[in-house]
Every structure is written in structure tokens, then in C-alpha cells.
Amino acid sequence: VPAAASDALDGLASMERQVASLVMEGATNREIAGRLFISVKTVEATLTRVYRKLGIRSRVDIVRLAAGRRTQ
């Protein structure tokens, strides 16, 4: 995870960081659920919390964050 993204993820809970990191790698919700042994619904709920905490609206914004670009 790039430094800028890592800084942004510091305020997240462990599960939220794990899910966000996997999104940054391009994993789908189903893939994330399989890797972390959680349900797809749990992934969705976790992403909702991540979006709220980071002030973003979508997984595209998480990827932009990982790339060091500002979200709009």
C-alpha cells in the first residue's frame, strides 16, 4: 500500500484496513469475502464504513487513494 494510502488507512479498524487494502489490489467483494472468510454482506458493510470514515463514495475512490490521487 502506498504511503499516502497507508496514512489514510491509519484511522480504520483492522478489518476495514484489510478490506480497503484488498480493494486497492483490485479484488472484488466476493474475492475479499473468500480471502478473509467473511460474507459478501460483511464486506459491503465494512466498505460502507470505510467510505464514511475516509469521506469517499466508492471503491474507485479507494483505488485513487492508493494511486495517490485526490478524490473529487
Backbone as XML, in Angstrom:
<?xml version="1.0"?>
<chain id="A" units="angstrom">
  <residue number="1" name="VAL">
    <atom name="N" x="0.856" y="-1.182" z="0.000"/>
    <atom name="CA" x="0.000" y="0.000" z="0.000"/>
    <atom name="C" x="0.895" y="1.235" z="0.000"/>
  </residue>
  <residue number="2" name="PRO">
    <atom name="N" x="0.688" y="2.159" z="-0.951"/>
    <atom name="CA" x="1.499" y="3.377" z="-0.999"/>
    <atom name="C" x="1.391" y="4.188" z="0.286"/>
  </residue>
  <residue number="3" name="ALA">
    <atom name="N" x="2.399" y="5.010" z="0.554"/>
    <atom name="CA" x="2.450" y="5.777" z="1.801"/>
    <atom name="C" x="1.223" y="6.657" z="1.997"/>
  </residue>
  <residue number="4" name="ALA">
    <atom name="N" x="0.780" y="7.359" z="0.960"/>
    <atom name="CA" x="-0.388" y="8.239" z="1.086"/>
    <atom name="C" x="-1.620" y="7.433" z="1.473"/>
  </residue>
  <residue number="5" name="ALA">
    <atom name="N" x="-1.781" y="6.284" z="0.860"/>
    <atom name="CA" x="-2.923" y="5.431" z="1.176"/>
    <atom name="C" x="-2.779" y="4.867" z="2.580"/>
  </residue>
  <residue number="6" name="SER">
    <atom name="N" x="-1.571" y="4.494" z="2.940"/>
    <atom name="CA" x="-1.321" y="3.948" z="4.268"/>
    <atom name="C" x="-1.694" y="4.961" z="5.345"/>
  </residue>
  <residue number="7" name="ASP">
    <atom name="N" x="-1.336" y="6.225" z="5.135"/>
    <atom name="CA" x="-1.689" y="7.277" z="6.088"/>
    <atom name="C" x="-3.206" y="7.397" z="6.225"/>
  </residue>
  <residue number="8" name="ALA">
    <atom name="N" x="-3.905" y="7.342" z="5.108"/>
    <atom name="CA" x="-5.360" y="7.470" z="5.126"/>
    <atom name="C" x="-6.004" y="6.296" z="5.847"/>
  </residue>
  <residue number="9" name="LEU">
    <atom name="N" x="-5.397" y="5.130" z="5.742"/>
    <atom name="CA" x="-5.969" y="3.930" z="6.349"/>
    <atom name="C" x="-5.689" y="3.832" z="7.841"/>
  </residue>
  <residue number="10" name="ASP">
    <atom name="N" x="-4.817" y="4.676" z="8.359"/>
    <atom name="CA" x="-4.451" y="4.616" z="9.774"/>
    <atom name="C" x="-5.653" y="4.740" z="10.706"/>
  </residue>
  <residue number="11" name="GLY">
    <atom name="N" x="-6.661" y="5.503" z="10.318"/>
    <atom name="CA" x="-7.822" y="5.708" z="11.172"/>
    <atom name="C" x="-8.858" y="4.607" z="11.088"/>
  </residue>
  <residue number="12" name="LEU">
    <atom name="N" x="-8.568" y="3.572" z="10.319"/>
    <atom name="CA" x="-9.534" y="2.491" z="10.141"/>
    <atom name="C" x="-9.252" y="1.336" z="11.097"/>
  </residue>
  <residue number="13" name="ALA">
    <atom name="N" x="-10.302" y="0.601" z="11.405"/>
    <atom name="CA" x="-10.161" y="-0.617" z="12.207"/>
    <atom name="C" x="-9.438" y="-1.675" z="11.371"/>
  </residue>
  <residue number="14" name="SER">
    <atom name="N" x="-8.937" y="-2.685" z="12.016"/>
    <atom name="CA" x="-8.158" y="-3.728" z="11.349"/>
    <atom name="C" x="-8.895" y="-4.345" z="10.157"/>
  </residue>
  <residue number="15" name="MET">
    <atom name="N" x="-10.134" y="-4.760" z="10.350"/>
    <atom name="CA" x="-10.904" y="-5.373" z="9.259"/>
    <atom name="C" x="-11.122" y="-4.374" z="8.130"/>
  </residue>
  <residue number="16" name="GLU">
    <atom name="N" x="-11.386" y="-3.125" z="8.485"/>
    <atom name="CA" x="-11.589" y="-2.090" z="7.471"/>
    <atom name="C" x="-10.323" y="-1.895" z="6.640"/>
  </residue>
  <residue number="17" name="ARG">
    <atom name="N" x="-9.171" y="-1.895" z="7.301"/>
    <atom name="CA" x="-7.888" y="-1.763" z="6.584"/>
    <atom name="C" x="-7.663" y="-2.943" z="5.653"/>
  </residue>
  <residue number="18" name="GLN">
    <atom name="N" x="-7.964" y="-4.135" z="6.141"/>
    <atom name="CA" x="-7.771" y="-5.334" z="5.318"/>
    <atom name="C" x="-8.642" y="-5.282" z="4.068"/>
  </residue>
  <residue number="19" name="VAL">
    <atom name="N" x="-9.909" y="-4.938" z="4.258"/>
    <atom name="CA" x="-10.836" y="-4.875" z="3.127"/>
    <atom name="C" x="-10.400" y="-3.775" z="2.155"/>
  </residue>
  <residue number="20" name="ALA">
    <atom name="N" x="-10.069" y="-2.604" z="2.673"/>
    <atom name="CA" x="-9.641" y="-1.495" z="1.810"/>
    <atom name="C" x="-8.378" y="-1.867" z="1.034"/>
  </residue>
  <residue number="21" name="SER">
    <atom name="N" x="-7.451" y="-2.529" z="1.682"/>
    <atom name="CA" x="-6.213" y="-2.935" z="1.009"/>
    <atom name="C" x="-6.491" y="-3.906" z="-0.129"/>
  </residue>
  <residue number="22" name="LEU">
    <atom name="N" x="-7.418" y="-4.825" z="0.096"/>
    <atom name="CA" x="-7.763" y="-5.777" z="-0.962"/>
    <atom name="C" x="-8.482" y="-5.086" z="-2.117"/>
  </residue>
  <residue number="23" name="VAL">
    <atom name="N" x="-9.308" y="-4.092" z="-1.807"/>
    <atom name="CA" x="-9.943" y="-3.305" z="-2.873"/>
    <atom name="C" x="-8.859" y="-2.606" z="-3.690"/>
  </residue>
  <residue number="24" name="MET">
    <atom name="N" x="-7.859" y="-2.061" z="-3.003"/>
    <atom name="CA" x="-6.758" y="-1.379" z="-3.696"/>
    <atom name="C" x="-6.009" y="-2.324" z="-4.631"/>
  </residue>
  <residue number="25" name="GLU">
    <atom name="N" x="-6.004" y="-3.605" z="-4.284"/>
    <atom name="CA" x="-5.353" y="-4.604" z="-5.134"/>
    <atom name="C" x="-6.241" y="-5.028" z="-6.298"/>
  </residue>
  <residue number="26" name="GLY">
    <atom name="N" x="-7.497" y="-4.569" z="-6.282"/>
    <atom name="CA" x="-8.409" y="-4.895" z="-7.374"/>
    <atom name="C" x="-9.331" y="-6.070" z="-7.107"/>
  </residue>
  <residue number="27" name="ALA">
    <atom name="N" x="-9.373" y="-6.543" z="-5.871"/>
    <atom name="CA" x="-10.223" y="-7.685" z="-5.536"/>
    <atom name="C" x="-11.698" y="-7.288" z="-5.533"/>
  </residue>
  <residue number="28" name="THR">
    <atom name="N" x="-12.541" y="-8.208" z="-5.969"/>
    <atom name="CA" x="-13.989" y="-7.992" z="-5.914"/>
    <atom name="C" x="-14.481" y="-8.284" z="-4.497"/>
  </residue>
  <residue number="29" name="ASN">
    <atom name="N" x="-15.719" y="-7.892" z="-4.219"/>
    <atom name="CA" x="-16.288" y="-8.174" z="-2.896"/>
    <atom name="C" x="-16.299" y="-9.674" z="-2.625"/>
  </residue>
  <residue number="30" name="ARG">
    <atom name="N" x="-16.635" y="-10.457" z="-3.628"/>
    <atom name="CA" x="-16.677" y="-11.916" z="-3.464"/>
    <atom name="C" x="-15.276" y="-12.461" z="-3.165"/>
  </residue>
  <residue number="31" name="GLU">
    <atom name="N" x="-14.275" y="-11.947" z="-3.869"/>
    <atom name="CA" x="-12.899" y="-12.389" z="-3.628"/>
    <atom name="C" x="-12.433" y="-12.005" z="-2.224"/>
  </residue>
  <residue number="32" name="ILE">
    <atom name="N" x="-12.788" y="-10.792" z="-1.810"/>
    <atom name="CA" x="-12.420" y="-10.334" z="-0.470"/>
    <atom name="C" x="-13.064" y="-11.233" z="0.578"/>
  </residue>
  <residue number="33" name="ALA">
    <atom name="N" x="-14.343" y="-11.519" z="0.389"/>
    <atom name="CA" x="-15.059" y="-12.386" z="1.330"/>
    <atom name="C" x="-14.370" y="-13.744" z="1.438"/>
  </residue>
  <residue number="34" name="GLY">
    <atom name="N" x="-13.989" y="-14.304" z="0.316"/>
    <atom name="CA" x="-13.318" y="-15.600" z="0.315"/>
    <atom name="C" x="-11.964" y="-15.563" z="0.999"/>
  </residue>
  <residue number="35" name="ARG">
    <atom name="N" x="-11.210" y="-14.523" z="0.743"/>
    <atom name="CA" x="-9.874" y="-14.415" z="1.344"/>
    <atom name="C" x="-9.924" y="-14.213" z="2.849"/>
  </residue>
  <residue number="36" name="LEU">
    <atom name="N" x="-10.913" y="-13.438" z="3.302"/>
    <atom name="CA" x="-10.988" y="-13.102" z="4.727"/>
    <atom name="C" x="-11.950" y="-14.003" z="5.501"/>
  </residue>
  <residue number="37" name="PHE">
    <atom name="N" x="-12.565" y="-14.950" z="4.802"/>
    <atom name="CA" x="-13.504" y="-15.883" z="5.436"/>
    <atom name="C" x="-14.664" y="-15.153" z="6.111"/>
  </residue>
  <residue number="38" name="ILE">
    <atom name="N" x="-15.217" y="-14.180" z="5.376"/>
    <atom name="CA" x="-16.391" y="-13.433" z="5.841"/>
    <atom name="C" x="-17.419" y="-13.440" z="4.713"/>
  </residue>
  <residue number="39" name="SER">
    <atom name="N" x="-18.632" y="-12.998" z="5.006"/>
    <atom name="CA" x="-19.664" y="-12.977" z="3.970"/>
    <atom name="C" x="-19.515" y="-11.741" z="3.079"/>
  </residue>
  <residue number="40" name="VAL">
    <atom name="N" x="-20.105" y="-11.824" z="1.902"/>
    <atom name="CA" x="-20.100" y="-10.677" z="0.989"/>
    <atom name="C" x="-20.817" y="-9.500" z="1.647"/>
  </residue>
  <residue number="41" name="LYS">
    <atom name="N" x="-21.881" y="-9.777" z="2.390"/>
    <atom name="CA" x="-22.612" y="-8.711" z="3.098"/>
    <atom name="C" x="-21.710" y="-8.009" z="4.112"/>
  </residue>
  <residue number="42" name="THR">
    <atom name="N" x="-20.857" y="-8.763" z="4.779"/>
    <atom name="CA" x="-19.920" y="-8.165" z="5.732"/>
    <atom name="C" x="-18.920" y="-7.278" z="4.998"/>
  </residue>
  <residue number="43" name="VAL">
    <atom name="N" x="-18.469" y="-7.724" z="3.838"/>
    <atom name="CA" x="-17.565" y="-6.900" z="3.023"/>
    <atom name="C" x="-18.267" y="-5.594" z="2.653"/>
  </residue>
  <residue number="44" name="GLU">
    <atom name="N" x="-19.505" y="-5.692" z="2.199"/>
    <atom name="CA" x="-20.257" y="-4.495" z="1.797"/>
    <atom name="C" x="-20.432" y="-3.531" z="2.968"/>
  </residue>
  <residue number="45" name="ALA">
    <atom name="N" x="-20.783" y="-4.057" z="4.126"/>
    <atom name="CA" x="-20.975" y="-3.212" z="5.310"/>
    <atom name="C" x="-19.653" y="-2.564" z="5.729"/>
  </residue>
  <residue number="46" name="THR">
    <atom name="N" x="-18.588" y="-3.334" z="5.642"/>
    <atom name="CA" x="-17.270" y="-2.808" z="6.004"/>
    <atom name="C" x="-16.865" y="-1.695" z="5.044"/>
  </residue>
  <residue number="47" name="LEU">
    <atom name="N" x="-17.107" y="-1.900" z="3.756"/>
    <atom name="CA" x="-16.775" y="-0.864" z="2.775"/>
    <atom name="C" x="-17.583" y="0.408" z="3.018"/>
  </residue>
  <residue number="48" name="THR">
    <atom name="N" x="-18.829" y="0.258" z="3.416"/>
    <atom name="CA" x="-19.649" y="1.429" z="3.725"/>
    <atom name="C" x="-19.013" y="2.235" z="4.854"/>
  </residue>
  <residue number="49" name="ARG">
    <atom name="N" x="-18.518" y="1.541" z="5.877"/>
    <atom name="CA" x="-17.840" y="2.236" z="6.981"/>
    <atom name="C" x="-16.551" y="2.896" z="6.498"/>
  </residue>
  <residue number="50" name="VAL">
    <atom name="N" x="-15.808" y="2.201" z="5.645"/>
    <atom name="CA" x="-14.562" y="2.753" z="5.098"/>
    <atom name="C" x="-14.861" y="4.032" z="4.319"/>
  </residue>
  <residue number="51" name="TYR">
    <atom name="N" x="-15.865" y="3.977" z="3.461"/>
    <atom name="CA" x="-16.228" y="5.162" z="2.669"/>
    <atom name="C" x="-16.549" y="6.336" z="3.584"/>
  </residue>
  <residue number="52" name="ARG">
    <atom name="N" x="-17.348" y="6.069" z="4.608"/>
    <atom name="CA" x="-17.752" y="7.138" z="5.522"/>
    <atom name="C" x="-16.535" y="7.715" z="6.249"/>
  </residue>
  <residue number="53" name="LYS">
    <atom name="N" x="-15.685" y="6.857" z="6.759"/>
    <atom name="CA" x="-14.522" y="7.321" z="7.521"/>
    <atom name="C" x="-13.524" y="8.082" z="6.655"/>
  </residue>
  <residue number="54" name="LEU">
    <atom name="N" x="-13.384" y="7.672" z="5.401"/>
    <atom name="CA" x="-12.418" y="8.325" z="4.512"/>
    <atom name="C" x="-13.031" y="9.486" z="3.735"/>
  </residue>
  <residue number="55" name="GLY">
    <atom name="N" x="-14.348" y="9.660" z="3.870"/>
    <atom name="CA" x="-15.019" y="10.747" z="3.163"/>
    <atom name="C" x="-15.058" y="10.528" z="1.660"/>
  </residue>
  <residue number="56" name="ILE">
    <atom name="N" x="-15.220" y="9.272" z="1.266"/>
    <atom name="CA" x="-15.280" y="8.939" z="-0.155"/>
    <atom name="C" x="-16.597" y="8.241" z="-0.452"/>
  </residue>
  <residue number="57" name="ARG">
    <atom name="N" x="-16.837" y="7.978" z="-1.754"/>
    <atom name="CA" x="-18.130" y="7.425" z="-2.123"/>
    <atom name="C" x="-18.090" y="6.072" z="-2.816"/>
  </residue>
  <residue number="58" name="SER">
    <atom name="N" x="-16.918" y="5.631" z="-3.241"/>
    <atom name="CA" x="-16.899" y="4.377" z="-3.995"/>
    <atom name="C" x="-15.538" y="3.696" z="-3.923"/>
  </residue>
  <residue number="59" name="ARG">
    <atom name="N" x="-15.507" y="2.458" z="-4.400"/>
    <atom name="CA" x="-14.246" y="1.719" z="-4.434"/>
    <atom name="C" x="-13.278" y="2.361" z="-5.418"/>
  </residue>
  <residue number="60" name="VAL">
    <atom name="N" x="-13.797" y="3.062" z="-6.418"/>
    <atom name="CA" x="-12.923" y="3.783" z="-7.349"/>
    <atom name="C" x="-12.112" y="4.824" z="-6.574"/>
  </residue>
  <residue number="61" name="ASP">
    <atom name="N" x="-12.753" y="5.474" z="-5.611"/>
    <atom name="CA" x="-12.049" y="6.463" z="-4.792"/>
    <atom name="C" x="-10.960" y="5.811" z="-3.938"/>
  </residue>
  <residue number="62" name="ILE">
    <atom name="N" x="-11.193" y="4.581" z="-3.497"/>
    <atom name="CA" x="-10.158" y="3.866" z="-2.737"/>
    <atom name="C" x="-8.956" y="3.605" z="-3.638"/>
  </residue>
  <residue number="63" name="VAL">
    <atom name="N" x="-9.217" y="3.216" z="-4.868"/>
    <atom name="CA" x="-8.129" y="2.954" z="-5.815"/>
    <atom name="C" x="-7.383" y="4.250" z="-6.119"/>
  </residue>
  <residue number="64" name="ARG">
    <atom name="N" x="-8.120" y="5.344" z="-6.273"/>
    <atom name="CA" x="-7.470" y="6.644" z="-6.494"/>
    <atom name="C" x="-6.584" y="7.000" z="-5.306"/>
  </residue>
  <residue number="65" name="LEU">
    <atom name="N" x="-7.086" y="6.735" z="-4.123"/>
    <atom name="CA" x="-6.313" y="6.993" z="-2.913"/>
    <atom name="C" x="-5.021" y="6.183" z="-2.940"/>
  </residue>
  <residue number="66" name="ALA">
    <atom name="N" x="-5.132" y="4.944" z="-3.343"/>
    <atom name="CA" x="-3.955" y="4.073" z="-3.423"/>
    <atom name="C" x="-2.951" y="4.596" z="-4.440"/>
  </residue>
  <residue number="67" name="ALA">
    <atom name="N" x="-3.470" y="5.203" z="-5.493"/>
    <atom name="CA" x="-2.598" y="5.732" z="-6.543"/>
    <atom name="C" x="-2.048" y="7.110" z="-6.170"/>
  </residue>
  <residue number="68" name="GLY">
    <atom name="N" x="-2.495" y="7.631" z="-5.031"/>
    <atom name="CA" x="-2.001" y="8.919" z="-4.571"/>
    <atom name="C" x="-2.693" y="10.097" z="-5.209"/>
  </residue>
  <residue number="69" name="ARG">
    <atom name="N" x="-3.826" y="9.831" z="-5.860"/>
    <atom name="CA" x="-4.583" y="10.917" z="-6.488"/>
    <atom name="C" x="-5.692" y="11.362" z="-5.560"/>
  </residue>
  <residue number="70" name="ARG">
    <atom name="N" x="-6.002" y="12.626" z="-5.636"/>
    <atom name="CA" x="-7.094" y="13.165" z="-4.822"/>
    <atom name="C" x="-8.433" y="12.669" z="-5.347"/>
  </residue>
  <residue number="71" name="THR">
    <atom name="N" x="-9.375" y="12.478" z="-4.427"/>
    <atom name="CA" x="-10.730" y="12.127" z="-4.837"/>
    <atom name="C" x="-11.499" y="13.409" z="-5.065"/>
  </residue>
  <residue number="72" name="GLN">
    <atom name="N" x="-12.525" y="13.304" z="-5.872"/>
    <atom name="CA" x="-13.304" y="14.509" z="-6.191"/>
    <atom name="C" x="-14.611" y="14.517" z="-5.464"/>
  </residue>
</chain>
